[in-house]
Amino acid sequence: MGSEGWQWDELLYRGSADYYAHGRLPYPPEIADVLREHLRLDGSGRLLDVGCGPGSLALLLAPLFELVVGVDADEDMLRTAEREAERRGIANVVWVHRKAEDLDARLGVFRVVTFAQSFHWMDRARVAAILRDLLEADGAWVHVGAMTHQGVGSGEGLPWPMPPRKEISCLVDRYLGPVRRAGRGARPDPVSGEEQVMVAAGYRGPVRVDVGGGRVFERSEDDVVASVYSLSYAAPHLFGERLGEFEAELRALLRSVSPAGVFSERQREVELAIWRR
């Protein structure tokens, strides 16, 4: 269970992979700089990115390692990640279709393990114990705390309007109901207690570092629509036969805010929690 009363469901992000890759803001490049400095990364060693999705973090960090292994339970996410790696010419990444709870020593030993917007979907105590055995003696576990589906701030000083996120949320609720969906079930409540899970599993730390934030991105209408479909509780399959109707209303809402179909969003700061084995 990732959270009380919820288990992994293969429908969680059904139909969202390409939207996730193109609709979410990128991770700040400073993440790579900070990890290079804090963990003394020099292009050697192996990285395991768990719950890698379309490869957003794995591909950013790939130059810091000899080999990167991206693991995800969603095959569509991995196909999207593989295409993106080929497009960028990044050849030192392999993709593994597996749940984190099923990982074992056959994957080998890693210098660093990363999680970005994924740990809360897992049986955290079990995964923390499994991966501690896959880390080198002084290996590091890095949790990247981020919300990349939308920007932050009031919109003051931006060249274009911000997407109307509150109104978009209300529109999703009108179609899918106020209870956030997650595959066939309900989205779990926000999960807390990560520090207790990590300490109980024998990790040391964490060192917390805030990075990035402040960059302004221009977003098209299609980008904003993609950001909505990238959410587990607004995945395209959840709308069923009403998907076209929902998207028509969504686009009408966006055009009412920005007739030019152009928006601005400011990237939020990301917190890195660095734990040691």
Secondary structure, DSSP 8 states (H G I E B T S, - for coil): --BTTB---TTTTTT-HHHHHHHS----THHHHHHHHHHT--S-SEEEEET-TTTHHHHHHGGGSSEEEEEES-HHHHHHHHHHHHHHT--SEEEEE--GGG--GGG--EEEEEEES-GGGS-HHHHHHHHHTTEEEEEEEEEEE--TTS--S--TT-SS----HHHHHHHHHHHH-SS-EETTEE-------HHHHHHHTT-EEEEEEEE----EEEEEHHHHHHHHHTSGGG-GGGGGGGHHHHHHHHHHHHHHH-TTSEEEEE---EEEEEEE-
